[in-house]
Amino acid sequence: MARQRLLLIAAGGTGGHMFPAQALAEAMVRRGWRVKLSTDARGARYSGAFPHVVKVEKVASATLARGGPLAKLLAPFRIAGGVLAAILGMLKDKPAVVVGFGGYPTIPALSAAYVLRVPRAIHEQNGVMGRVNRVFARRVGAFACGTWPTDLPEGVEGRHTGNPVRGAVLERAAAPYIPPGDYPMSIVVIGGSQGARILSDVVPGAVAALPEGLRTRMRIAHQAREEDIERVVAAYAAAGVPAEVKSFFTDVPRRFSEAQLVIARAGASTIADLTVIGRPAILIPYAAAAGDHQTANARALVEAGAAILMSESEARPAALATQIATVLENPGAAAHMAASALAYGIPDATEKLVALVEGLAKPKETT
C-alpha cells in the first residue's frame, strides 16, 4: 500500500510565521499528507489551531540577537543541540519535504534537512527577508515569497506565491463590505499576535478626539497587551465609546469581515487577511522590525489604494483622528479602499504553496 508522505513544517513563535504555516498544514492534511510542526515554546501556543492530527515537536533554539552576554554565549550550543536532535528525528521518520517559515526555531529543521539532503523550501512572508531565511536562501530547492517584490540575495530566484491564510479567513473571503454610514460602525484595532503598545497609547485618544456625531456611532474591538488592557478600557469608557478589549481575539476573520475600518500594524499575515477579506485599513508599521519590513509590507498596499500609512513618529491622537474621520466620513472612498484591498489579495496563495511543496517531493514510496 502507498506510504503516507510526511511534511515537516518549521516556524518561529509569532503569528506572522505560524498563521501561514497553519494554512499550509490544513491544506496538506486534506491532501492526505502527514504533517509535523517543529517550533519553540512560543510557537506551541498557536498549535491548538492546527489540525489535531499535526504532531508538534518543540525544538531547542535560541537567538543571537537578544539576551545578555551569557545567553548569547550559550545560544550556539542550544542551536547545535537542536540541530542534532532534528537530524536524529529525521533519521527515524524522514520527511518528504521540509518547509521553513522563518524565525530561529527553523534553524534545526532546515539544517538537518540540508545535511540529510531532504528536499526543502522556505516561505518568506515579508518584503524584506528575515535573518534566518537569508542564511538558508541559497540552501533550499525553492524560495516562496509572500510579498512582491522581495529583497532576495543575488542568485536566489523567488516564486511569488502570496501569503497563505487560514481556513477561517478563506471562509470570509470577499465578504460584502458595508460602507460607513448612519449606524453603528465597527472598528478593529489589532497590533499583530503580540499586541502593540503604541496602538493602546494612541488609538483611544484619537477616538476621543473625533466629532461627537461620529464617535457615538462607533464600536471598538481592540487587541491590547495584558498590561495595557485596564487603561485602554478606561480610556474608551471616558470617551463614551463601547469597546471590547482583549489580549487575544480568536475570531479575527469574523471581526475583519464585519468592520468598516481596521487600524493595525503591517505584519504580512495581517495584510494577507485584510486583502483576502477586503477591508480598508490605517497601518502603523512597527518601526523596530528587522529591515523595517513592515513599512515595505504596508507601502505596497498604500500604492494599491487600499490603506493609509502612518509611521510611528506620525501616529499621534490628533493626526490619527483626522485619518479615521477621512475614512468613516467618506463612504465612497472607504468602499474603494475595500475593493482595492480585495484586488490586491491572493486568495489562492495556499494552493500555490501546496503545488511548490508537492513539486519538491520525491515520488511516493511503496511498501
VOPAGU-2260 file (C-alpha; in pm, 1 decimal, decimal comma):
REM VOPAGU-2260
SITE   aa  ch    i         X         Y         Z
SITE  MET   A    0       0,0       0,0       0,0
SITE  ALA   A    1     108,4     359,9     -55,4
SITE  ARG   A    2     307,7     510,1     225,2
SITE  GLN   A    3     177,1     841,1     358,9
SITE  ARG   A    4     427,1    1116,5     288,0
SITE  LEU   A    5     546,6    1342,8     567,2
SITE  LEU   A    6     576,5    1720,3     552,7
SITE  LEU   A    7     778,9    1885,6     827,8
SITE  ILE   A    8     687,5    2249,7     881,8
SITE  ALA   A    9     929,0    2464,2    1083,2
SITE  ALA   A   10     817,7    2804,2    1207,7
SITE  GLY   A   11     914,2    3063,1    1465,9
SITE  GLY   A   12     687,1    3152,4    1753,7
SITE  THR   A   13     489,3    3453,0    1625,3
SITE  GLY   A   14     161,1    3476,1    1442,2
SITE  GLY   A   15     341,2    3612,8    1137,0
SITE  HIS   A   16     518,9    3280,1    1095,6
SITE  MET   A   17     258,0    3048,2    1243,8
SITE  PHE   A   18     -57,2    3158,4    1058,9
SITE  PRO   A   19      71,9    3081,6     707,1
SITE  ALA   A   20     227,4    2762,7     843,1
SITE  GLN   A   21    -114,2    2665,1     976,2
SITE  ALA   A   22    -272,7    2733,5     637,0
SITE  LEU   A   23     -25,3    2500,5     465,6
SITE  ALA   A   24     -75,2    2233,6     731,5
SITE  GLU   A   25    -452,6    2243,3     685,0
SITE  ALA   A   26    -419,4    2204,5     307,7
SITE  MET   A   27    -163,3    1923,5     319,2
SITE  VAL   A   28    -363,4    1721,8     573,3
SITE  ARG   A   29    -662,8    1747,1     341,0
SITE  ARG   A   30    -443,3    1609,6      61,1
SITE  GLY   A   31    -355,5    1302,0     264,3
SITE  TRP   A   32     -12,3    1400,1     394,3
SITE  ARG   A   33     115,8    1351,4     744,7
SITE  VAL   A   34     229,8    1682,3     888,5
SITE  LYS   A   35     462,6    1766,1    1176,7
SITE  LEU   A   36     524,0    2110,7    1319,3
SITE  SER   A   37     868,0    2198,1    1454,7
SITE  THR   A   38     866,1    2511,4    1670,4
SITE  ASP   A   39     963,5    2651,0    2008,8
SITE  ALA   A   40     759,8    2700,4    2324,6
SITE  ARG   A   41     617,7    3030,7    2197,3
SITE  GLY   A   42     508,3    2874,5    1870,3
SITE  ALA   A   43     349,0    2581,1    2050,1
SITE  ARG   A   44      92,8    2824,6    2190,0
SITE  TYR   A   45     -54,0    2854,0    1840,7
SITE  SER   A   46     -57,3    2480,9    1773,1
SITE  GLY   A   47    -408,5    2435,0    1911,0
SITE  ALA   A   48    -544,7    2596,6    1595,7
SITE  PHE   A   49    -361,9    2348,7    1371,0
SITE  PRO   A   50    -541,0    2030,1    1258,2
SITE  HIS   A   51    -546,0    1790,4    1552,7
SITE  VAL   A   52    -353,6    1527,3    1354,8
SITE  VAL   A   53     -48,4    1753,7    1326,7
SITE  LYS   A   54     222,5    1638,3    1565,6
SITE  VAL   A   55     400,8    1924,0    1741,7
SITE  GLU   A   56     770,5    1890,7    1820,4
SITE  LYS   A   57     931,0    2155,7    2041,5
SITE  VAL   A   58    1290,7    2227,4    1948,4
SITE  ALA   A   59    1580,0    2376,5    2141,1
SITE  SER   A   60    1660,0    2706,1    1975,7
SITE  ALA   A   61    1794,7    3046,7    2064,8
SITE  THR   A   62    1853,6    3387,9    1912,2
SITE  LEU   A   63    2191,1    3550,1    1875,5
SITE  ALA   A   64    2030,1    3893,1    1856,1
SITE  ARG   A   65    1872,4    3925,0    2201,7
SITE  GLY   A   66    1952,6    3847,1    2562,1
SITE  GLY   A   67    2251,3    3911,6    2785,8
SITE  PRO   A   68    2612,1    3803,6    2731,0
SITE  LEU   A   69    2559,0    3460,2    2886,0
SITE  ALA   A   70    2250,4    3391,1    2673,0
SITE  LYS   A   71    2440,1    3490,0    2358,0
SITE  LEU   A   72    2734,4    3273,7    2462,9
SITE  LEU   A   73    2513,3    2970,0    2513,7
SITE  ALA   A   74    2297,6    3027,1    2204,4
SITE  PRO   A   75    2524,4    2839,3    1958,4
SITE  PHE   A   76    2529,9    2536,0    2187,2
SITE  ARG   A   77    2149,1    2534,7    2216,7
SITE  ILE   A   78    2116,7    2566,9    1840,3
SITE  ALA   A   79    2368,5    2285,7    1784,0
SITE  GLY   A   80    2176,6    2063,7    2023,9
SITE  GLY   A   81    1857,2    2138,9    1834,7
SITE  VAL   A   82    2020,5    2054,5    1502,0
SITE  LEU   A   83    2149,1    1721,2    1635,0
SITE  ALA   A   84    1805,8    1633,8    1772,4
SITE  ALA   A   85    1646,6    1724,8    1437,8
SITE  ILE   A   86    1892,1    1503,1    1246,6
SITE  LEU   A   87    1817,5    1206,6    1474,7
SITE  GLY   A   88    1446,0    1270,0    1440,0
SITE  MET   A   89    1463,6    1274,8    1059,7
SITE  LEU   A   90    1665,3     955,1    1053,6
SITE  LYS   A   91    1382,9     785,6    1244,6
SITE  ASP   A   92    1099,5     943,3    1044,6
SITE  LYS   A   93    1229,5    1103,5     726,3
SITE  PRO   A   94    1014,2    1377,3     577,4
SITE  ALA   A   95     949,9    1401,9     205,2
SITE  VAL   A   96     979,1    1781,0     227,2
SITE  VAL   A   97    1076,8    2037,4     490,8
SITE  VAL   A   98     935,4    2391,1     469,5
SITE  GLY   A   99    1066,9    2673,4     687,0
SITE  PHE   A  100     860,5    2984,0     756,4
SITE  GLY   A  101    1129,5    3186,3     930,3
SITE  GLY   A  102    1244,7    3255,3    1283,0
SITE  TYR   A  103    1526,4    3099,8    1485,4
SITE  PRO   A  104    1329,1    2781,1    1564,5
SITE  THR   A  105    1353,2    2687,7    1194,9
SITE  ILE   A  106    1732,0    2653,2    1213,1
SITE  PRO   A  107    1737,1    2290,9    1341,4
SITE  ALA   A  108    1491,8    2156,3    1082,8
SITE  LEU   A  109    1645,5    2334,1     783,6
SITE  SER   A  110    1999,1    2243,5     894,2
SITE  ALA   A  111    1907,6    1878,3     938,0
SITE  ALA   A  112    1730,8    1873,0     600,6
SITE  TYR   A  113    2042,3    2021,2     438,0
SITE  VAL   A  114    2270,1    1762,5     599,5
SITE  LEU   A  115    2042,8    1471,0     505,3
SITE  ARG   A  116    1962,2    1612,1     158,1
SITE  VAL   A  117    1590,3    1622,5     224,6
SITE  PRO   A  118    1403,2    1843,0     -27,2
SITE  ARG   A  119    1340,1    2177,5     138,4
SITE  ALA   A  120    1182,7    2515,6      77,9
SITE  ILE   A  121    1146,2    2849,9     251,0
SITE  HIS   A  122     842,9    3075,4     262,4
SITE  GLU   A  123     927,9    3438,2     340,3
SITE  GLN   A  124     623,8    3641,4     438,2
SITE  ASN   A  125     773,2    3991,3     419,4
SITE  GLY   A  126     922,8    4211,9     150,8
SITE  VAL   A  127    1248,7    4226,4     349,1
SITE  MET   A  128    1389,6    3886,5     440,2
SITE  GLY   A  129    1438,6    3769,7     795,7
SITE  ARG   A  130    1789,4    3679,8     916,1
SITE  VAL   A  131    1739,3    3303,7     923,9
SITE  ASN   A  132    1574,2    3286,5     583,4
SITE  ARG   A  133    1858,4    3492,0     436,5
SITE  VAL   A  134    2113,1    3244,2     572,8
SITE  PHE   A  135    1933,4    2945,1     419,6
SITE  ALA   A  136    1810,8    3111,3      98,5
SITE  ARG   A  137    2081,6    2951,2    -119,7
SITE  ARG   A  138    2044,1    2614,0      50,9
SITE  VAL   A  139    1688,0    2530,0     -44,4
SITE  GLY   A  140    1527,6    2393,7    -358,5
SITE  ALA   A  141    1255,7    2659,9    -373,7
SITE  PHE   A  142    1204,5    3003,1    -222,9
SITE  ALA   A  143     844,4    3124,8    -196,9
SITE  CYS   A  144     769,4    3494,2    -149,1
SITE  GLY   A  145     459,6    3620,2      28,5
SITE  THR   A  146     520,7    3985,9     -61,0
SITE  TRP   A  147     638,3    4101,9    -402,3
SITE  PRO   A  148     892,5    4219,1    -471,4
SITE  THR   A  149    1107,4    4060,6    -200,7
SITE  ASP   A  150    1464,3    4168,8    -134,3
SITE  LEU   A  151    1638,1    3845,4    -234,6
SITE  PRO   A  152    2011,0    3762,2    -218,6
SITE  GLU   A  153    2191,0    3758,6    -550,8
SITE  GLY   A  154    2141,6    3430,8    -731,8
SITE  VAL   A  155    1822,2    3334,0    -546,9
SITE  GLU   A  156    1510,6    3305,6    -760,5
SITE  GLY   A  157    1188,5    3366,6    -573,2
SITE  ARG   A  158     840,6    3246,9    -662,6
SITE  HIS   A  159     559,0    3484,8    -574,3
SITE  THR   A  160     301,5    3265,0    -403,9
SITE  GLY   A  161     149,0    3524,8    -173,4
SITE  ASN   A  162      90,2    3462,9     195,6
SITE  PRO   A  163    -134,2    3166,1     276,5
SITE  VAL   A  164    -429,5    3243,2     502,4
SITE  ARG   A  165    -607,9    3010,8     740,4
SITE  GLY   A  166    -932,4    2837,2     653,6
SITE  ALA   A  167   -1122,6    3071,6     885,5
SITE  VAL   A  168   -1006,5    3365,0     671,0
SITE  LEU   A  169   -1096,6    3194,5     343,7
SITE  GLU   A  170   -1446,8    3136,4     479,1
SITE  ARG   A  171   -1481,2    3516,3     493,4
SITE  ALA   A  172   -1304,4    3583,5     161,7
SITE  ALA   A  173   -1460,1    3872,3     -32,9
SITE  ALA   A  174   -1731,3    3917,9     230,8
SITE  PRO   A  175   -1951,6    4208,7     115,7
SITE  TYR   A  176   -1828,6    4539,2     256,2
SITE  ILE   A  177   -2080,5    4767,2     426,2
SITE  PRO   A  178   -1950,9    5125,2     385,0
SITE  PRO   A  179   -1958,4    5367,6     678,7
SITE  GLY   A  180   -2295,0    5526,2     740,7
SITE  ASP   A  181   -2550,1    5646,0     993,9
SITE  TYR   A  182   -2547,1    5329,0    1200,6
SITE  PRO   A  183   -2313,4    5157,3    1448,9
SITE  MET   A  184   -1976,5    5114,3    1276,9
SITE  SER   A  185   -1722,0    4851,5    1372,6
SITE  ILE   A  186   -1353,6    4942,3    1412,0
SITE  VAL   A  187   -1094,9    4668,7    1473,7
SITE  VAL   A  188    -763,8    4764,8    1633,6
SITE  ILE   A  189    -501,7    4492,7    1622,8
SITE  GLY   A  190    -127,6    4506,1    1673,9
SITE  GLY   A  191     -34,7    4162,1    1549,5
SITE  SER   A  192     -46,8    3845,5    1755,8
SITE  GLN   A  193     153,9    4005,8    2037,1
SITE  GLY   A  194     -41,7    4330,7    2055,7
SITE  ALA   A  195     121,6    4675,1    2027,7
SITE  ARG   A  196     173,1    4936,7    2297,0
SITE  ILE   A  197     161,3    5229,3    2054,4
SITE  LEU   A  198    -191,1    5140,1    1942,0
SITE  SER   A  199    -301,8    5135,5    2304,8
SITE  ASP   A  200    -126,8    5470,0    2358,4
SITE  VAL   A  201    -270,2    5646,5    2054,8
SITE  VAL   A  202    -598,1    5496,8    1930,4
SITE  PRO   A  203    -821,1    5564,1    2234,9
SITE  GLY   A  204    -709,5    5928,7    2234,7
SITE  ALA   A  205    -774,1    5954,7    1861,1
SITE  VAL   A  206   -1123,4    5812,6    1904,2
SITE  ALA   A  207   -1191,9    6058,7    2187,1
SITE  ALA   A  208   -1084,7    6345,1    1958,8
SITE  LEU   A  209   -1340,7    6259,2    1688,9
SITE  PRO   A  210   -1656,4    6469,1    1646,9
SITE  GLU   A  211   -1930,5    6350,9    1879,5
SITE  GLY   A  212   -2164,5    6265,4    1594,2
SITE  LEU   A  213   -1907,9    6021,9    1456,1
SITE  ARG   A  214   -1781,5    5893,0    1788,2
SITE  THR   A  215   -2125,9    5791,8    1911,6
SITE  ARG   A  216   -2171,1    5562,3    1610,5
SITE  MET   A  217   -1854,2    5364,4    1673,2
SITE  ARG   A  218   -1790,8    5034,3    1846,4
SITE  ILE   A  219   -1436,1    4916,8    1900,5
SITE  ALA   A  220   -1267,5    4576,1    1919,3
SITE  HIS   A  221    -914,3    4641,6    2045,3
SITE  GLN   A  222    -645,2    4377,9    2096,0
SITE  ALA   A  223    -408,5    4503,7    2363,8
SITE  ARG   A  224    -126,7    4361,6    2566,6
SITE  GLU   A  225    -238,2    4226,4    2903,1
SITE  GLU   A  226     -66,5    4507,1    3094,3
SITE  ASP   A  227    -242,7    4772,6    2884,4
SITE  ILE   A  228    -598,6    4642,4    2899,9
SITE  GLU   A  229    -714,1    4828,2    3211,1
SITE  ARG   A  230    -606,9    5171,7    3089,1
SITE  VAL   A  231    -741,3    5112,6    2738,4
SITE  VAL   A  232   -1080,5    5008,3    2875,6
SITE  ALA   A  233   -1087,0    5320,0    3094,6
SITE  ALA   A  234    -993,1    5547,4    2803,6
SITE  TYR   A  235   -1273,0    5421,6    2580,0
SITE  ALA   A  236   -1521,6    5441,4    2867,9
SITE  ALA   A  237   -1422,6    5804,3    2930,5
SITE  ALA   A  238   -1482,3    5877,0    2561,4
SITE  GLY   A  239   -1825,7    5713,0    2580,3
SITE  VAL   A  240   -1740,0    5455,3    2313,8
SITE  PRO   A  241   -1839,6    5087,4    2351,4
SITE  ALA   A  242   -1522,9    4878,5    2335,3
SITE  GLU   A  243   -1426,5    4515,3    2371,7
SITE  VAL   A  244   -1062,8    4497,2    2478,9
SITE  LYS   A  245    -881,8    4164,1    2499,8
SITE  SER   A  246    -524,6    4037,6    2485,0
SITE  PHE   A  247    -611,1    3798,0    2203,3
SITE  PHE   A  248    -907,2    3753,8    1970,1
SITE  THR   A  249    -968,0    3403,2    1839,2
SITE  ASP   A  250   -1219,7    3527,2    1579,0
SITE  VAL   A  251   -1023,7    3795,6    1393,6
SITE  PRO   A  252   -1153,8    3686,8    1048,1
SITE  ARG   A  253   -1514,1    3741,6    1158,9
SITE  ARG   A  254   -1428,8    4077,8    1312,2
SITE  PHE   A  255   -1247,0    4190,0     996,6
SITE  SER   A  256   -1542,4    4086,0     781,2
SITE  GLU   A  257   -1779,5    4297,8     991,6
SITE  ALA   A  258   -1551,0    4601,5    1017,3
SITE  GLN   A  259   -1581,2    4934,4     841,0
SITE  LEU   A  260   -1216,1    5010,3     923,4
SITE  VAL   A  261    -913,9    4823,9    1060,4
SITE  ILE   A  262    -629,6    5000,7    1242,2
SITE  ALA   A  263    -329,7    4770,6    1259,9
SITE  ARG   A  264      38,2    4700,8    1240,3
SITE  ALA   A  265     161,1    4595,4     896,8
SITE  GLY   A  266     264,1    4237,3     957,0
SITE  ALA   A  267     245,1    4016,0     649,7
SITE  SER   A  268     -28,5    3790,9     789,4
SITE  THR   A  269    -243,4    4087,0     890,6
SITE  ILE   A  270    -213,5    4230,8     540,7
SITE  ALA   A  271    -292,6    3892,3     385,5
SITE  ASP   A  272    -608,5    3862,8     596,9
SITE  LEU   A  273    -713,4    4220,8     514,3
SITE  THR   A  274    -670,6    4171,4     140,5
SITE  VAL   A  275    -836,4    3830,8     115,9
SITE  ILE   A  276   -1140,5    3963,7     304,8
SITE  GLY   A  277   -1111,4    4313,8     153,8
SITE  ARG   A  278   -1113,6    4590,9     416,1
SITE  PRO   A  279    -977,7    4947,4     433,0
SITE  ALA   A  280    -700,4    4998,6     685,1
SITE  ILE   A  281    -482,2    5250,6     860,5
SITE  LEU   A  282    -143,1    5084,4     900,2
SITE  ILE   A  283     117,4    5185,9    1159,5
SITE  PRO   A  284     427,6    4971,8    1091,0
SITE  TYR   A  285     645,7    4850,3    1375,7
SITE  ALA   A  286     947,4    5078,8    1346,4
SITE  ALA   A  287    1188,9    4833,9    1508,2
SITE  ALA   A  288    1101,6    4544,6    1276,1
SITE  ALA   A  289    1408,3    4388,1    1115,1
SITE  GLY   A  290    1496,7    4577,1     799,0
SITE  ASP   A  291    1185,7    4793,3     851,3
SITE  HIS   A  292     999,8    4516,4     671,1
SITE  GLN   A  293     655,8    4625,2     795,4
SITE  THR   A  294     688,8    4957,0     615,5
SITE  ALA   A  295     777,5    4765,9     299,6
SITE  ASN   A  296     471,2    4547,2     351,8
SITE  ALA   A  297     243,9    4847,3     403,0
SITE  ARG   A  298     375,8    5055,6     114,9
SITE  ALA   A  299     253,6    4812,0    -148,9
SITE  LEU   A  300     -96,9    4820,1      -1,5
SITE  VAL   A  301     -92,1    5200,3      12,5
SITE  GLU   A  302      17,3    5218,3    -351,2
SITE  ALA   A  303    -276,4    4992,2    -436,3
SITE  GLY   A  304    -512,4    5249,0    -282,3
SITE  ALA   A  305    -624,0    5015,3      -5,3
SITE  ALA   A  306    -464,8    5166,1     305,0
SITE  ILE   A  307    -336,2    5477,6     477,1
SITE  LEU   A  308      21,0    5460,2     609,3
SITE  MET   A  309     130,3    5637,4     926,5
SITE  SER   A  310     477,8    5599,7    1073,7
SITE  GLU   A  311     514,1    5563,0    1449,9
SITE  SER   A  312     650,8    5918,2    1466,2
SITE  GLU   A  313     341,6    6048,8    1282,8
SITE  ALA   A  314      95,5    5845,5    1489,1
SITE  ARG   A  315     -40,3    6098,2    1737,3
SITE  PRO   A  316    -404,2    6112,4    1854,2
SITE  ALA   A  317    -496,4    6426,3    1659,2
SITE  ALA   A  318    -334,0    6309,0    1335,7
SITE  LEU   A  319    -483,9    5962,2    1364,9
SITE  ALA   A  320    -827,6    6110,2    1438,2
SITE  THR   A  321    -805,9    6303,3    1110,2
SITE  GLN   A  322    -728,8    5983,6     917,5
SITE  ILE   A  323   -1006,4    5787,6    1089,5
SITE  ALA   A  324   -1255,2    6060,9    1000,7
SITE  THR   A  325   -1126,8    6067,1     642,3
SITE  VAL   A  326   -1232,6    5704,5     601,7
SITE  LEU   A  327   -1552,9    5697,6     806,9
SITE  GLU   A  328   -1694,8    6024,7     671,7
SITE  ASN   A  329   -1639,3    5926,0     307,8
SITE  PRO   A  330   -1828,7    5602,2     239,0
SITE  GLY   A  331   -1748,8    5605,5    -132,2
SITE  ALA   A  332   -1376,0    5635,4     -68,1
SITE  ALA   A  333   -1395,7    5366,3     201,4
SITE  ALA   A  334   -1570,3    5130,5     -40,0
SITE  HIS   A  335   -1299,7    5200,0    -299,0
SITE  MET   A  336   -1030,0    5115,7     -43,1
SITE  ALA   A  337   -1207,5    4789,7      39,5
SITE  ALA   A  338   -1230,9    4696,5    -328,1
SITE  SER   A  339    -864,1    4785,7    -381,9
SITE  ALA   A  340    -762,0    4566,8     -88,2
SITE  LEU   A  341    -957,0    4276,8    -232,5
SITE  ALA   A  342    -798,6    4324,2    -575,3
SITE  TYR   A  343    -454,0    4314,9    -413,8
SITE  GLY   A  344    -518,7    3990,9    -224,7
SITE  ILE   A  345    -406,1    3643,0    -331,4
SITE  PRO   A  346    -674,0    3404,7    -201,7
SITE  ASP   A  347    -513,6    3102,6    -372,2
SITE  ALA   A  348    -172,3    3153,2    -207,3
SITE  THR   A  349    -209,6    2826,9     -17,4
SITE  GLU   A  350    -271,8    2631,4    -336,7
SITE  LYS   A  351      37,4    2786,1    -494,2
SITE  LEU   A  352     247,8    2684,0    -196,4
SITE  VAL   A  353      98,8    2333,9    -198,1
SITE  ALA   A  354     197,3    2297,5    -563,9
SITE  LEU   A  355     550,5    2408,6    -480,7
SITE  VAL   A  356     577,8    2156,1    -195,1
SITE  GLU   A  357     442,3    1866,3    -398,6
SITE  GLY   A  358     675,2    1958,0    -683,3
SITE  LEU   A  359     970,8    1916,4    -448,6
SITE  ALA   A  360     852,5    1585,7    -306,7
SITE  LYS   A  361    1005,1    1264,3    -429,3
SITE  PRO   A  362     775,3    1004,6    -589,3
SITE  LYS   A  363     565,7     814,8    -340,0
SITE  GLU   A  364     738,7     515,8    -197,7
SITE  THR   A  365     559,4     185,5    -166,8
SITE  THR   A  366     597,0     -79,1      98,6
